[in-house]
Amino acid sequence: MRKALIDVESGLVVQVEDSVFDVAPSNMWVDCPDNIESHRYTYANNQFNLIPEPPSIPHTAEENEELAKQKLQDSDWSILPDVNLQNKAEWETYRSALRAIATNPQSGDMPWPVRPQKIWN
């Protein structure tokens, strides 16, 4: 079993190791499951608790527009005449959805089209 080094005051898991070593009195070692990661868990009442991810800050319309334009630019290669993809229609649909976002951007979190895989002929 692995060992988690706990900051006694905050309860934060500051380190995870296979073996213990001497630490300051403000820290303590406890047994922990293999999935525990430092700085992602706290320890209280003999339990590990995952620290929740902070809420994402909603994107502005301008940020969403720029991201859509970047994704379009990153997929420009897919429409070149010498590119021979089996799923060219999927790429065209993907790029069409990105163009719709770029030309009429909305603020906030929004559903983004999923980039297709490259399936070559």
N, C-alpha and C positions, 0 to 999 in steps of 0.2 A: 504494500500500500504506500502511496506517495504521502508526502508531508507538506502541509501548507503553513507558511509563516504569516501569522496574523498580527497586525498592529492592534494592540490591546485597546487603545483609546478609541479608534475609529471602527474597528472590526474589519478593516479592509484586508483582503488577501494580498500581501505584497510580494510573495515569492512562493513558488512551488518547486520542491526538490524531491529526489529519491532518498536522501538521507539528511539528517539534521546536523547542525553545527551550532556552536555557542552564539547566542544573540543577546542583545540588550534586554534589560528587564521590561522594557516597554513593548516587547514582542513575545510571542509564544508559538510553539509548534503544535499542530494538531494533525491527526490522520485525515486524509481526504481522498475522495474518489479520483480516478484518472482524468475525468472531464473538467476538473476545476482548473481555472486559469487565473494567473495573477492579474490584479487590477480590474477583474470582471466580476468578482464575487466578494461578498462580505460574509462574516461569520458571526452569528449570535445565537444564543440558546442552543448550542450544539448542532446548529444547522448552517449550511451554506446557502446563500441567497444570491441569485444572479442580479447584478445591478442593471436596471432597465436602461435601454438606449434612450438618449435624450430625443425628444420629438424633433423631427426635421423641420427646418425653417422653410415655409412655402416659397417656391421660386416666383420671381416676378415674371410678367409676360415677356419682358425683354430677355431674361435669362433663358426662358423656354424657347424663345425664337432663336437665340444664338445656339442653343444645344441642338435644335432641329437642323439648323444650317450646318453645324459641324457634322452631324450624323449623315446628312446628305452628301457633304463633301467626302466623308470617309467611305461612302458607298458609290461614288462616281464611277469607279472602275467597272462596276457591274453592268453599266449601260454601254460600254465601249463595243463597237461592232465586232471586234475580234475576240471578245469574251464569249466562250461557249458553255453556258450554264444550262443544266437540265431544268432548273427551277427559275428561269428568268422572269416568269410571270409573278412569282412570289416576291422577287426583288423589286419589280415594278410597283406592286401593291404596297410594299414597305416604303418605297421612296415617295409614292403618292400620298401616303398618310403623313410622312414627314413634311412634305410640301404644304399640306393643309395646316399643319401646326405652325410652320414658318410664316405662312401668309396670314394666319388669323390666330396669333398666340394668345393663350389664356394664362392668367396667373394661378399659382398654387400647384399642388401635386396633381398630375394628370396621367392618364394611361398612355404609355408610349408603345408604338408598334414594336413587335419582336423582330429583331434582325434575323433574316433567314440564314440557314447554313449554306455553305458553298457546295453545290452538287454539280460537279463537272461532267460534261458529256464525254 
